[in-house]
Amino acid sequence: MPPNELGQTDIVEVPTVVPTFSRGLSHVHLTPELAEIIDAWPSLPSVAKAGVLAMIEAAKGAQMDEVEYR
């Protein structure tokens, strides 16, 4: 594969490893509830992950509705 304008070859593969949160970051504060979610996330079934993400999106929408009504 020829190099791109930066002199690098383009990546054609999808990464198989996703970066994860490192507990070694001392400047990040997690509530116990958020830490529990992060710890459990890898072992949750996909339907549970989808449910959590749907609740987050719904909460974002609810927050926007509150701002619009003020």
C-alpha positions in Angstrom: 0.0 0.0 0.0 1.5 3.4 -1.0 2.1 6.0 1.8 -0.4 8.7 2.3 0.4 12.5 2.5 2.0 12.0 5.9 4.3 9.3 4.6 2.4 6.5 6.4 0.5 3.6 5.0 -3.2 3.7 5.6 -4.6 1.3 8.1 -7.0 -1.1 6.5 -7.8 -3.3 9.6 -10.2 -2.6 12.4 -8.5 -2.6 15.8 -9.4 -5.6 17.9 -8.4 -4.0 21.2 -10.3 -1.1 22.6 -8.5 1.3 24.9 -9.8 1.0 28.5 -9.9 3.3 31.5 -6.7 3.0 33.5 -7.2 3.2 37.3 -3.6 4.5 37.4 -4.9 8.0 36.5 -4.8 9.9 39.8 -6.5 13.0 38.4 -9.7 11.2 37.6 -12.3 10.8 40.3 -15.0 8.1 39.8 -18.0 7.8 42.0 -18.4 4.3 43.4 -21.5 3.7 41.2 -19.5 4.7 38.0 -16.6 2.5 39.1 -19.0 -0.4 39.5 -20.4 0.1 36.0 -16.9 0.3 34.5 -15.8 -2.9 36.3 -18.8 -4.8 35.2 -19.0 -3.6 31.6 -16.8 -6.3 30.0 -18.9 -9.1 31.4 -22.3 -7.6 30.7 -24.4 -9.1 27.9 -24.8 -7.0 24.9 -28.5 -6.4 25.7 -27.6 -4.9 29.1 -25.0 -2.7 27.5 -27.5 -1.5 24.9 -30.0 -0.8 27.8 -27.4 1.3 29.7 -26.5 3.3 26.6 -30.2 3.8 25.8 -30.8 5.2 29.4 -27.8 7.6 29.0 -29.2 8.9 25.7 -32.7 9.2 27.2 -31.3 11.2 30.1 -29.4 13.5 27.7 -32.7 14.2 26.0 -34.5 14.8 29.3 -31.8 17.3 30.3 -32.2 19.1 27.0 -36.0 19.3 27.5 -35.4 20.8 30.9 -33.2 23.5 29.4 -35.8 24.3 26.7 -38.6 24.8 29.3 -36.7 27.2 31.5 
